[in-house]
Amino acid sequence: MQNCRFPTIEQCYELLKQCHTPKHIVRHCEVAADLAVELAKKISADGTEINIDFVHRACLLHDIMRLNGLHHEEAAYEFLKNEYPELALAIRKHAYRSLLDEKLKPQTIEEKIVYYADKRVMHDKVVPLMERLEEGHRRNNPAGCKKTAEYIDSLIVELEKELKAGD
């Protein structure tokens, strides 16, 4: 992730504006980006190499296509992939169910942080992981059975442990 291209902060805000991303979604992205940077700095202090600017920009743009429906991650990927392929892929991988798919599962530390930060931000507030997941279940009524949601939630809890990012 050290040599990949990603937009400047100013370019991120231009892209959000170009896509008519609503202010409340931009605020959610900003809070997720702040949390992700905080987490990335903490992890990098332990000696793990992390591209903190990449994490910040990916979080700023992770919901750029949020109003395009439930598959906004795919829409964002398509929009960004030619100019910023690694960033687009990290955004694509933040989908709730991506942990079930070996191709879409976050692999790099940056992708894992982007995925996790989104799961901790409810609207524009950082909340405990389970509170955010429960709210997401109520709001999105995830397709599939309750056991699948419980399993995905357990994988996210494991990711939280891996990142040493608990409440």
N, C-alpha and C positions, 0 to 999 in steps of 0.2 A: 504493500500500500504506500510505500514511501515515494515512489516515482510516478504515481498516477495523477491524472489531471482532475481538477475540481474547480468550481467557480469561486470567485472572491465573495466576501460577504455582500458587497454591493450588487454583484451579479445575481446572487441568490434572491435578493429582494426584488430585483428586476424580473427574474423568472416567476416569482410568486405573483407579482403584479400582472405580468403578461398572461398568466393562467387564471387571473381573476380569483385567486385564492382568498376566501373571506378572512377578515381580520381575526375572528375568533380561532380559526384554524392556524393562521400565522402565529398567534400567541401560543397555542398548544405546541407548535413546532419550536418556538423560541425556548419555552420552558424545557422541552425534551432535549434541546441542544445544550442548554445550560447544565442540566443533569448529566448528560453524556460527557461533556467536557470535564466536569468535576470527577466523574467516575474514571475517565481515561487518565486524568492526571494522577489520581490515587493509584491506579494499576501501574502506570509507567514509573511511578516512584519506587515500585518494587522491582524495577529492572526490565519490565516487559516493554518492548518497542511498540509504540502506538503512534499512528499519524493523527494527532489530536485535531488538526485543522480539517482533515477529511471527515472525522466523526462529527465535528461541529456542522459542516456544510451538509452532510447527509441527513442529519437530524433537522436542520433548517428546511430542507426540501422534502422530507419523507412523506408529507401529506399534501404535496403541491396539487395533486389531482383528486383530492378527497371527495369533491362533489361529483365525480364521475362514477360513483357507485361503489359497490362492495369490492371491486377489483381495482381500486385506485392505485395499488402498488404496481400492477402490471401496466396501467396507463402511464404512470410516472416513469417506469422503466422505458417504455416505448418513446416517450417524449425526450428523455435525457441520454439514451444509450449511445447515440452517435457522437455526441460532444464529450460526454463524461461516462464512459462505459463502466468503470469500477464503481463509481458513485451510484449510477443507475442500478447496478446489480445489488448493491447494499440496500438500496431503497426497496427494490423488488422483494428482497428477503425479509422485510419487516412484517409481512403478513402473519397473522395469528397462527394459521395452520402450516406455515412453512417448515416448522420443526418436524413435521411428519414426512417431508419430502427430501430425500438425500441431495437432490440437485438444488433445492431452494433453501435448505437449512443454512443458517448463518455459520460460516466456517472460520473466517478471520476474526481476530479480536475486535477489529473495528465494526464488522457486521454484527457481532454479538452485542456490542455496546449499543449500537443503533436500535436493534431489535428490543433489547431490554429497556432502554430509556423510554421508548414509546409506551411500553407496557406499564410504566410507573407513573405516567402523567395522565390524569383524568381532567379533561378540558384544559385548564391552565394551572393546575396544582399537582405537585408531587405528592402521591399518596402511597400507603403500603400496597405492595404488589397484589395481595388477595382482594383488597377493596377495589382496585382498578379492574382486575379480572372479572369479579362479580358484576361490576357495573357494565362492563363490556358484554357479558352474557345477557344481561337484562336488555341492553340497548340493541344488540345485534342479533340476538337469538340465533347463535351459530348453527349452521346446517350440520346435520348429523346428530348422533345420539349424545346424551349427557355423559356417557362413559368416555367418549372421544374428547369432549371438552375437559373433563377431569384429567385425562391422560396428558393433553397438551399443557394444561395448567401445571401438572407435576413436572413436565419438562422445563417449563419456564422457572419454576422454583429451583430446579437443579442448576439452571443457567445462573440464577441469582447467586447461588452458593459458589459456583465456579468463579464468578466475577467478584465475589466477596462484597456484595452490594446490598446486603439486607438493610431493612429499615433501621 
